[in-house]
Amino acid sequence: MSDILQISGLSKFYANGFHALKNINLNVHEAEILALLGPNGAGKTTLISTICGISRFSAGSVKMAGYDIVQQYRAARSLIGLVPQELALEPFETVENTLRFSRGLFGKEPDEGYLSSLLEALSLSDKKTSQIRTLSGGMKRRLSIAKALSHQPRLLFLDEPTAGVDVELRKDMWALVERLRASGVTIILTTHYIEEAEEMADRVGVINKGEIIVTESKNDLMRRFGKKELLLDLEEPINAVPRALSDW
């Protein structure tokens, strides 16, 4: 399987000595879903911002589909879509115009058919002429995904895509991500929810204090660290473990 993203020795540090990213090495396969897990402040968003060209790095190299993200930044960034954790949408613009504008920013020719199919896939067709300020929180989240996909990227970053959304919408998001992967889009998502990574990801990377400490297939990781627990609420105290449970 070919690698669409190659990260080698990536580090980012500040003048005060703080290291936000520490010697990260990571290859991401084409058309896979990689979940990045880690606590707040671990470096997940910093890593994504660096790859997307929003933040500068101090050492190392990053190649997107063979393009160096510094030397060949236009070609590299044209292949990347980003859905940030914080919604950044123009409230008084309409849904369809937002997508047209985003597509045009990347120099893409107008394609109303593609944009219409994108809105339909995200259940936003009936809102295409609506101003963004009239949309619900879940609709704005879906519109952010449509905006990131408007220029037909090969790699999509989802930074906490289901943060603050209800259970039903979360499952819809999972189904959408799977459809995108089936169409050939590579997806890197950050999440705090282990069940989200377990449901969607092919591989899981764990990042902590700016370092990737493990990157393995989901199944291998679950075999190594996964466990199941059964919790029992007793009606009254017991002095010893019942014989039927003694083996456990």
Helices and strands as residue ranges (DSSP letters): E 3-13, E 19-29, E 33-37, H 44-51, E 59-64, E 67-68, H 73-77, E 80-83, H 95-105, H 112-121, G 125-127, G 132-134, H 137-149, E 155-159, H 167-182, E 186-191, H 194-200, E 203-208, E 211-217, H 218-225, G 243-245
